């Protein structure tokens, strides 16, 4: 991914990836996902999340 997304956007993209995935017949709801796309989203979430958590902690600390 070239542009930086927020965690909310990335989770939405993750949900869309699952919703748009090919359903496996007779599998009880299992789907086939593009491994590289899924791993890219996970890596981007891992990259963005620490900054968001640090910002959230700073906001909470400033309120106390």
PDB file of N, CA, C and O in Angstrom:
ATOM      1  N   UNK A   1       0.838  -1.177   0.000  1.00  0.00           N
ATOM      2  CA  UNK A   1       0.000   0.000   0.000  1.00  0.00           C
ATOM      3  C   UNK A   1       0.878   1.233   0.000  1.00  0.00           C
ATOM      4  O   UNK A   1       1.832   1.333   0.772  1.00  0.00           O
ATOM      5  N   UNK A   2       0.548   2.165  -0.868  1.00  0.00           N
ATOM      6  CA  UNK A   2       1.377   3.343  -1.023  1.00  0.00           C
ATOM      7  C   UNK A   2       1.030   4.440  -0.027  1.00  0.00           C
ATOM      8  O   UNK A   2       1.924   5.111   0.489  1.00  0.00           O
ATOM      9  N   UNK A   3      -0.249   4.630   0.247  1.00  0.00           N
ATOM     10  CA  UNK A   3      -0.646   5.696   1.143  1.00  0.00           C
ATOM     11  C   UNK A   3      -0.860   5.153   2.545  1.00  0.00           C
ATOM     12  O   UNK A   3      -1.095   3.961   2.740  1.00  0.00           O
ATOM     13  N   UNK A   4      -0.776   6.043   3.509  1.00  0.00           N
ATOM     14  CA  UNK A   4      -0.952   5.661   4.906  1.00  0.00           C
ATOM     15  C   UNK A   4      -2.434   5.659   5.238  1.00  0.00           C
ATOM     16  O   UNK A   4      -3.132   6.634   4.961  1.00  0.00           O
ATOM     17  N   UNK A   5      -2.920   4.582   5.826  1.00  0.00           N
ATOM     18  CA  UNK A   5      -4.313   4.467   6.228  1.00  0.00           C
ATOM     19  C   UNK A   5      -4.409   4.489   7.747  1.00  0.00           C
ATOM     20  O   UNK A   5      -3.444   4.182   8.447  1.00  0.00           O
ATOM     21  N   UNK A   6      -5.589   4.858   8.250  1.00  0.00           N
ATOM     22  CA  UNK A   6      -5.830   4.765   9.689  1.00  0.00           C
ATOM     23  C   UNK A   6      -6.166   3.314  10.028  1.00  0.00           C
ATOM     24  O   UNK A   6      -6.474   2.511   9.147  1.00  0.00           O
ATOM     25  N   UNK A   7      -6.102   2.999  11.309  1.00  0.00           N
ATOM     26  CA  UNK A   7      -6.443   1.649  11.744  1.00  0.00           C
ATOM     27  C   UNK A   7      -7.888   1.338  11.367  1.00  0.00           C
ATOM     28  O   UNK A   7      -8.185   0.229  10.923  1.00  0.00           O
ATOM     29  N   UNK A   8      -8.789   2.304  11.540  1.00  0.00           N
ATOM     30  CA  UNK A   8     -10.195   2.096  11.177  1.00  0.00           C
ATOM     31  C   UNK A   8     -10.337   1.740   9.704  1.00  0.00           C
ATOM     32  O   UNK A   8     -11.075   0.819   9.353  1.00  0.00           O
ATOM     33  N   UNK A   9      -9.633   2.466   8.843  1.00  0.00           N
ATOM     34  CA  UNK A   9      -9.694   2.186   7.404  1.00  0.00           C
ATOM     35  C   UNK A   9      -9.142   0.800   7.098  1.00  0.00           C
ATOM     36  O   UNK A   9      -9.697   0.068   6.279  1.00  0.00           O
ATOM     37  N   UNK A  10      -8.056   0.448   7.755  1.00  0.00           N
ATOM     38  CA  UNK A  10      -7.437  -0.857   7.511  1.00  0.00           C
ATOM     39  C   UNK A  10      -8.333  -2.004   7.967  1.00  0.00           C
ATOM     40  O   UNK A  10      -8.421  -3.033   7.299  1.00  0.00           O
ATOM     41  N   UNK A  11      -8.993  -1.824   9.101  1.00  0.00           N
ATOM     42  CA  UNK A  11      -9.914  -2.860   9.574  1.00  0.00           C
ATOM     43  C   UNK A  11     -11.100  -2.975   8.618  1.00  0.00           C
ATOM     44  O   UNK A  11     -11.587  -4.076   8.362  1.00  0.00           O
ATOM     45  N   UNK A  12     -11.563  -1.845   8.092  1.00  0.00           N
ATOM     46  CA  UNK A  12     -12.635  -1.873   7.093  1.00  0.00           C
ATOM     47  C   UNK A  12     -12.179  -2.622   5.848  1.00  0.00           C
ATOM     48  O   UNK A  12     -12.924  -3.440   5.309  1.00  0.00           O
ATOM     49  N   UNK A  13     -10.957  -2.350   5.388  1.00  0.00           N
ATOM     50  CA  UNK A  13     -10.418  -3.061   4.225  1.00  0.00           C
ATOM     51  C   UNK A  13     -10.296  -4.557   4.499  1.00  0.00           C
ATOM     52  O   UNK A  13     -10.554  -5.379   3.619  1.00  0.00           O
ATOM     53  N   UNK A  14      -9.907  -4.900   5.709  1.00  0.00           N
ATOM     54  CA  UNK A  14      -9.805  -6.307   6.097  1.00  0.00           C
ATOM     55  C   UNK A  14     -11.179  -6.982   6.043  1.00  0.00           C
ATOM     56  O   UNK A  14     -11.315  -8.101   5.548  1.00  0.00           O
ATOM     57  N   UNK A  15     -12.182  -6.290   6.556  1.00  0.00           N
ATOM     58  CA  UNK A  15     -13.542  -6.818   6.498  1.00  0.00           C
ATOM     59  C   UNK A  15     -14.030  -6.987   5.072  1.00  0.00           C
ATOM     60  O   UNK A  15     -14.686  -7.977   4.745  1.00  0.00           O
ATOM     61  N   UNK A  16     -13.707  -6.012   4.216  1.00  0.00           N
ATOM     62  CA  UNK A  16     -14.093  -6.103   2.807  1.00  0.00           C
ATOM     63  C   UNK A  16     -13.400  -7.276   2.125  1.00  0.00           C
ATOM     64  O   UNK A  16     -13.996  -7.962   1.294  1.00  0.00           O
ATOM     65  N   UNK A  17     -12.143  -7.500   2.480  1.00  0.00           N
ATOM     66  CA  UNK A  17     -11.404  -8.624   1.906  1.00  0.00           C
ATOM     67  C   UNK A  17     -12.096  -9.945   2.244  1.00  0.00           C
ATOM     68  O   UNK A  17     -12.235 -10.820   1.389  1.00  0.00           O
ATOM     69  N   UNK A  18     -12.525 -10.077   3.488  1.00  0.00           N
ATOM     70  CA  UNK A  18     -13.213 -11.300   3.910  1.00  0.00           C
ATOM     71  C   UNK A  18     -14.583 -11.401   3.243  1.00  0.00           C
ATOM     72  O   UNK A  18     -14.956 -12.464   2.747  1.00  0.00           O
ATOM     73  N   UNK A  19     -15.334 -10.291   3.229  1.00  0.00           N
ATOM     74  CA  UNK A  19     -16.668 -10.316   2.619  1.00  0.00           C
ATOM     75  C   UNK A  19     -16.628 -10.618   1.130  1.00  0.00           C
ATOM     76  O   UNK A  19     -17.534 -11.265   0.603  1.00  0.00           O
ATOM     77  N   UNK A  20     -15.588 -10.155   0.447  1.00  0.00           N
ATOM     78  CA  UNK A  20     -15.467 -10.352  -1.000  1.00  0.00           C
ATOM     79  C   UNK A  20     -14.780 -11.668  -1.368  1.00  0.00           C
ATOM     80  O   UNK A  20     -14.669 -12.006  -2.546  1.00  0.00           O
ATOM     81  N   UNK A  21     -14.323 -12.402  -0.364  1.00  0.00           N
ATOM     82  CA  UNK A  21     -13.581 -13.639  -0.624  1.00  0.00           C
ATOM     83  C   UNK A  21     -14.487 -14.715  -1.208  1.00  0.00           C
ATOM     84  O   UNK A  21     -15.702 -14.708  -1.007  1.00  0.00           O
ATOM     85  N   UNK A  22     -13.872 -15.632  -1.929  1.00  0.00           N
ATOM     86  CA  UNK A  22     -14.587 -16.748  -2.536  1.00  0.00           C
ATOM     87  C   UNK A  22     -14.954 -17.753  -1.453  1.00  0.00           C
ATOM     88  O   UNK A  22     -14.089 -18.203  -0.701  1.00  0.00           O
ATOM     89  N   UNK A  23     -16.222 -18.101  -1.372  1.00  0.00           N
ATOM     90  CA  UNK A  23     -16.689 -19.082  -0.388  1.00  0.00           C
ATOM     91  C   UNK A  23     -16.408 -20.493  -0.881  1.00  0.00           C
ATOM     92  O   UNK A  23     -16.628 -20.820  -2.047  1.00  0.00           O
ATOM     93  N   UNK A  24     -15.921 -21.314   0.027  1.00  0.00           N
ATOM     94  CA  UNK A  24     -15.673 -22.717  -0.310  1.00  0.00           C
ATOM     95  C   UNK A  24     -16.969 -23.498  -0.121  1.00  0.00           C
ATOM     96  O   UNK A  24     -17.560 -23.453   0.957  1.00  0.00           O
ATOM     97  N   UNK A  25     -17.417 -24.208  -1.143  1.00  0.00           N
ATOM     98  CA  UNK A  25     -18.649 -24.988  -1.022  1.00  0.00           C
ATOM     99  C   UNK A  25     -18.532 -26.068   0.061  1.00  0.00           C
ATOM    100  O   UNK A  25     -17.489 -26.703   0.220  1.00  0.00           O
ATOM    101  N   UNK A  26     -19.615 -26.254   0.787  1.00  0.00           N
ATOM    102  CA  UNK A  26     -19.708 -27.301   1.814  1.00  0.00           C
ATOM    103  C   UNK A  26     -18.617 -27.200   2.881  1.00  0.00           C
ATOM    104  O   UNK A  26     -18.160 -28.215   3.406  1.00  0.00           O
ATOM    105  N   UNK A  27     -18.205 -25.976   3.199  1.00  0.00           N
ATOM    106  CA  UNK A  27     -17.108 -25.800   4.154  1.00  0.00           C
ATOM    107  C   UNK A  27     -17.549 -25.131   5.451  1.00  0.00           C
ATOM    108  O   UNK A  27     -16.708 -24.817   6.294  1.00  0.00           O
ATOM    109  N   UNK A  28     -18.825 -24.913   5.626  1.00  0.00           N
ATOM    110  CA  UNK A  28     -19.287 -24.289   6.861  1.00  0.00           C
ATOM    111  C   UNK A  28     -18.922 -22.824   6.969  1.00  0.00           C
ATOM    112  O   UNK A  28     -18.669 -22.340   8.072  1.00  0.00           O
ATOM    113  N   UNK A  29     -18.887 -22.100   5.859  1.00  0.00           N
ATOM    114  CA  UNK A  29     -18.612 -20.666   5.883  1.00  0.00           C
ATOM    115  C   UNK A  29     -17.159 -20.284   5.684  1.00  0.00           C
ATOM    116  O   UNK A  29     -16.827 -19.101   5.770  1.00  0.00           O
ATOM    117  N   UNK A  30     -16.295 -21.224   5.425  1.00  0.00           N
ATOM    118  CA  UNK A  30     -14.883 -20.902   5.189  1.00  0.00           C
ATOM    119  C   UNK A  30     -14.735 -20.221   3.831  1.00  0.00           C
ATOM    120  O   UNK A  30     -15.501 -20.475   2.902  1.00  0.00           O
ATOM    121  N   UNK A  31     -13.726 -19.344   3.740  1.00  0.00           N
ATOM    122  CA  UNK A  31     -13.473 -18.615   2.499  1.00  0.00           C
ATOM    123  C   UNK A  31     -12.013 -18.748   2.098  1.00  0.00           C
ATOM    124  O   UNK A  31     -11.163 -19.130   2.902  1.00  0.00           O
ATOM    125  N   UNK A  32     -11.739 -18.427   0.845  1.00  0.00           N
ATOM    126  CA  UNK A  32     -10.376 -18.409   0.324  1.00  0.00           C
ATOM    127  C   UNK A  32      -9.946 -16.948   0.231  1.00  0.00           C
ATOM    128  O   UNK A  32     -10.620 -16.136  -0.402  1.00  0.00           O
ATOM    129  N   UNK A  33      -8.817 -16.619   0.864  1.00  0.00           N
ATOM    130  CA  UNK A  33      -8.300 -15.249   0.863  1.00  0.00           C
ATOM    131  C   UNK A  33      -6.981 -15.184   0.112  1.00  0.00           C
ATOM    132  O   UNK A  33      -6.244 -16.166   0.026  1.00  0.00           O
ATOM    133  N   UNK A  34      -6.699 -13.996  -0.435  1.00  0.00           N
ATOM    134  CA  UNK A  34      -5.395 -13.765  -1.048  1.00  0.00           C
ATOM    135  C   UNK A  34      -4.386 -13.559   0.078  1.00  0.00           C
ATOM    136  O   UNK A  34      -4.430 -12.551   0.783  1.00  0.00           O
ATOM    137  N   UNK A  35      -3.482 -14.512   0.241  1.00  0.00           N
ATOM    138  CA  UNK A  35      -2.518 -14.468   1.345  1.00  0.00           C
ATOM    139  C   UNK A  35      -1.713 -13.166   1.356  1.00  0.00           C
ATOM    140  O   UNK A  35      -1.586 -12.530   2.401  1.00  0.00           O
ATOM    141  N   UNK A  36      -1.173 -12.768   0.208  1.00  0.00           N
ATOM    142  CA  UNK A  36      -0.340 -11.567   0.161  1.00  0.00           C
ATOM    143  C   UNK A  36      -1.121 -10.319   0.550  1.00  0.00           C
ATOM    144  O   UNK A  36      -0.606  -9.466   1.272  1.00  0.00           O
ATOM    145  N   UNK A  37      -2.356 -10.206   0.080  1.00  0.00           N
ATOM    146  CA  UNK A  37      -3.187  -9.041   0.412  1.00  0.00           C
ATOM    147  C   UNK A  37      -3.484  -9.019   1.906  1.00  0.00           C
ATOM    148  O   UNK A  37      -3.403  -7.968   2.543  1.00  0.00           O
ATOM    149  N   UNK A  38      -3.826 -10.169   2.464  1.00  0.00           N
ATOM    150  CA  UNK A  38      -4.113 -10.262   3.891  1.00  0.00           C
ATOM    151  C   UNK A  38      -2.883  -9.906   4.721  1.00  0.00           C
ATOM    152  O   UNK A  38      -2.978  -9.136   5.677  1.00  0.00           O
ATOM    153  N   UNK A  39      -1.735 -10.461   4.358  1.00  0.00           N
ATOM    154  CA  UNK A  39      -0.502 -10.175   5.100  1.00  0.00           C
ATOM    155  C   UNK A  39      -0.096  -8.714   4.973  1.00  0.00           C
ATOM    156  O   UNK A  39       0.423  -8.136   5.928  1.00  0.00           O
ATOM    157  N   UNK A  40      -0.324  -8.103   3.807  1.00  0.00           N
ATOM    158  CA  UNK A  40      -0.048  -6.671   3.639  1.00  0.00           C
ATOM    159  C   UNK A  40      -0.894  -5.843   4.602  1.00  0.00           C
ATOM    160  O   UNK A  40      -0.388  -4.924   5.245  1.00  0.00           O
ATOM    161  N   UNK A  41      -2.183  -6.168   4.701  1.00  0.00           N
ATOM    162  CA  UNK A  41      -3.062  -5.438   5.616  1.00  0.00           C
ATOM    163  C   UNK A  41      -2.629  -5.624   7.064  1.00  0.00           C
ATOM    164  O   UNK A  41      -2.612  -4.662   7.832  1.00  0.00           O
ATOM    165  N   UNK A  42      -2.283  -6.838   7.443  1.00  0.00           N
ATOM    166  CA  UNK A  42      -1.836  -7.107   8.814  1.00  0.00           C
ATOM    167  C   UNK A  42      -0.564  -6.317   9.124  1.00  0.00           C
ATOM    168  O   UNK A  42      -0.448  -5.725  10.197  1.00  0.00           O
ATOM    169  N   UNK A  43       0.377  -6.305   8.201  1.00  0.00           N
ATOM    170  CA  UNK A  43       1.626  -5.560   8.418  1.00  0.00           C
ATOM    171  C   UNK A  43       1.362  -4.063   8.539  1.00  0.00           C
ATOM    172  O   UNK A  43       1.983  -3.389   9.361  1.00  0.00           O
ATOM    173  N   UNK A  44       0.452  -3.543   7.732  1.00  0.00           N
ATOM    174  CA  UNK A  44       0.158  -2.114   7.816  1.00  0.00           C
ATOM    175  C   UNK A  44      -0.549  -1.780   9.127  1.00  0.00           C
ATOM    176  O   UNK A  44      -0.282  -0.734   9.721  1.00  0.00           O
ATOM    177  N   UNK A  45      -1.439  -2.645   9.583  1.00  0.00           N
ATOM    178  CA  UNK A  45      -2.089  -2.433  10.881  1.00  0.00           C
ATOM    179  C   UNK A  45      -1.039  -2.433  11.987  1.00  0.00           C
ATOM    180  O   UNK A  45      -1.080  -1.586  12.879  1.00  0.00           O
ATOM    181  N   UNK A  46      -0.106  -3.368  11.935  1.00  0.00           N
ATOM    182  CA  UNK A  46       0.961  -3.432  12.941  1.00  0.00           C
ATOM    183  C   UNK A  46       1.832  -2.179  12.910  1.00  0.00           C
ATOM    184  O   UNK A  46       2.338  -1.753  13.948  1.00  0.00           O
ATOM    185  N   UNK A  47       2.010  -1.589  11.735  1.00  0.00           N
ATOM    186  CA  UNK A  47       2.834  -0.386  11.620  1.00  0.00           C
ATOM    187  C   UNK A  47       2.114   0.851  12.155  1.00  0.00           C
ATOM    188  O   UNK A  47       2.746   1.726  12.746  1.00  0.00           O
ATOM    189  N   UNK A  48       0.805   0.930  11.953  1.00  0.00           N
ATOM    190  CA  UNK A  48       0.035   2.112  12.340  1.00  0.00           C
ATOM    191  C   UNK A  48      -0.394   2.064  13.804  1.00  0.00           C
ATOM    192  O   UNK A  48      -0.446   3.101  14.466  1.00  0.00           O
ATOM    193  N   UNK A  49      -0.696   0.899  14.304  1.00  0.00           N
ATOM    194  CA  UNK A  49      -1.273   0.755  15.637  1.00  0.00           C
ATOM    195  C   UNK A  49      -0.413   1.335  16.759  1.00  0.00           C
ATOM    196  O   UNK A  49      -0.968   2.019  17.619  1.00  0.00           O
ATOM    197  N   UNK A  50       0.893   1.112  16.813  1.00  0.00           N
ATOM    198  CA  UNK A  50       1.671   1.682  17.923  1.00  0.00           C
ATOM    199  C   UNK A  50       1.559   3.203  18.012  1.00  0.00           C
ATOM    200  O   UNK A  50       1.461   3.745  19.113  1.00  0.00           O
ATOM    201  N   UNK A  51       1.573   3.896  16.885  1.00  0.00           N
ATOM    202  CA  UNK A  51       1.432   5.356  16.895  1.00  0.00           C
ATOM    203  C   UNK A  51       0.071   5.784  17.401  1.00  0.00           C
ATOM    204  O   UNK A  51      -0.036   6.734  18.177  1.00  0.00           O
ATOM    205  N   UNK A  52      -0.968   5.093  16.967  1.00  0.00           N
ATOM    206  CA  UNK A  52      -2.319   5.403  17.427  1.00  0.00           C
ATOM    207  C   UNK A  52      -2.458   5.149  18.921  1.00  0.00           C
ATOM    208  O   UNK A  52      -3.087   5.936  19.628  1.00  0.00           O
ATOM    209  N   UNK A  53      -1.879   4.059  19.404  1.00  0.00           N
ATOM    210  CA  UNK A  53      -1.946   3.757  20.835  1.00  0.00           C
ATOM    211  C   UNK A  53      -1.182   4.793  21.652  1.00  0.00           C
ATOM    212  O   UNK A  53      -1.633   5.202  22.722  1.00  0.00           O
ATOM    213  N   UNK A  54      -0.032   5.212  21.151  1.00  0.00           N
ATOM    214  CA  UNK A  54       0.755   6.227  21.852  1.00  0.00           C
ATOM    215  C   UNK A  54      -0.026   7.537  21.930  1.00  0.00           C
ATOM    216  O   UNK A  54      -0.036   8.197  22.969  1.00  0.00           O
ATOM    217  N   UNK A  55      -0.673   7.908  20.842  1.00  0.00           N
ATOM    218  CA  UNK A  55      -1.475   9.129  20.816  1.00  0.00           C
ATOM    219  C   UNK A  55      -2.656   9.015  21.787  1.00  0.00           C
ATOM    220  O   UNK A  55      -2.963   9.970  22.500  1.00  0.00           O
ATOM    221  N   UNK A  56      -3.308   7.871  21.817  1.00  0.00           N
ATOM    222  CA  UNK A  56      -4.436   7.663  22.730  1.00  0.00           C
ATOM    223  C   UNK A  56      -3.984   7.748  24.184  1.00  0.00           C
ATOM    224  O   UNK A  56      -4.670   8.338  25.018  1.00  0.00           O
ATOM    225  N   UNK A  57      -2.837   7.164  24.483  1.00  0.00           N
ATOM    226  CA  UNK A  57      -2.315   7.225  25.857  1.00  0.00           C
ATOM    227  C   UNK A  57      -2.013   8.671  26.258  1.00  0.00           C
ATOM    228  O   UNK A  57      -2.270   9.066  27.395  1.00  0.00           O
ATOM    229  N   UNK A  58      -1.473   9.455  25.336  1.00  0.00           N
ATOM    230  CA  UNK A  58      -1.163  10.855  25.621  1.00  0.00           C
ATOM    231  C   UNK A  58      -2.442  11.647  25.890  1.00  0.00           C
ATOM    232  O   UNK A  58      -2.468  12.497  26.780  1.00  0.00           O
ATOM    233  N   UNK A  59      -3.487  11.375  25.137  1.00  0.00           N
ATOM    234  CA  UNK A  59      -4.765  12.066  25.345  1.00  0.00           C
ATOM    235  C   UNK A  59      -5.338  11.715  26.711  1.00  0.00           C
ATOM    236  O   UNK A  59      -5.797  12.596  27.440  1.00  0.00           O
ATOM    237  N   UNK A  60      -5.315  10.439  27.059  1.00  0.00           N
ATOM    238  CA  UNK A  60      -5.831  10.007  28.361  1.00  0.00           C
ATOM    239  C   UNK A  60      -5.002  10.624  29.481  1.00  0.00           C
ATOM    240  O   UNK A  60      -5.561  11.077  30.480  1.00  0.00           O
ATOM    241  N   UNK A  61      -3.696  10.648  29.334  1.00  0.00           N
ATOM    242  CA  UNK A  61      -2.824  11.214  30.368  1.00  0.00           C
ATOM    243  C   UNK A  61      -3.074  12.709  30.544  1.00  0.00           C
ATOM    244  O   UNK A  61      -3.013  13.216  31.664  1.00  0.00           O
ATOM    245  N   UNK A  62      -3.353  13.413  29.461  1.00  0.00           N
ATOM    246  CA  UNK A  62      -3.583  14.857  29.557  1.00  0.00           C
ATOM    247  C   UNK A  62      -4.905  15.176  30.248  1.00  0.00           C
ATOM    248  O   UNK A  62      -5.082  16.276  30.771  1.00  0.00           O
ATOM    249  N   UNK A  63      -5.825  14.231  30.253  1.00  0.00           N
ATOM    250  CA  UNK A  63      -7.123  14.437  30.911  1.00  0.00           C
ATOM    251  C   UNK A  63      -7.041  14.190  32.410  1.00  0.00           C
ATOM    252  O   UNK A  63      -7.899  14.646  33.165  1.00  0.00           O
ATOM    253  N   UNK A  64      -6.019  13.475  32.839  1.00  0.00           N
ATOM    254  CA  UNK A  64      -5.888  13.149  34.274  1.00  0.00           C
ATOM    255  C   UNK A  64      -5.129  14.181  35.012  1.00  0.00           C
ATOM    256  O   UNK A  64      -4.933  14.056  36.221  1.00  0.00           O
TER     257      UNK A  64
END
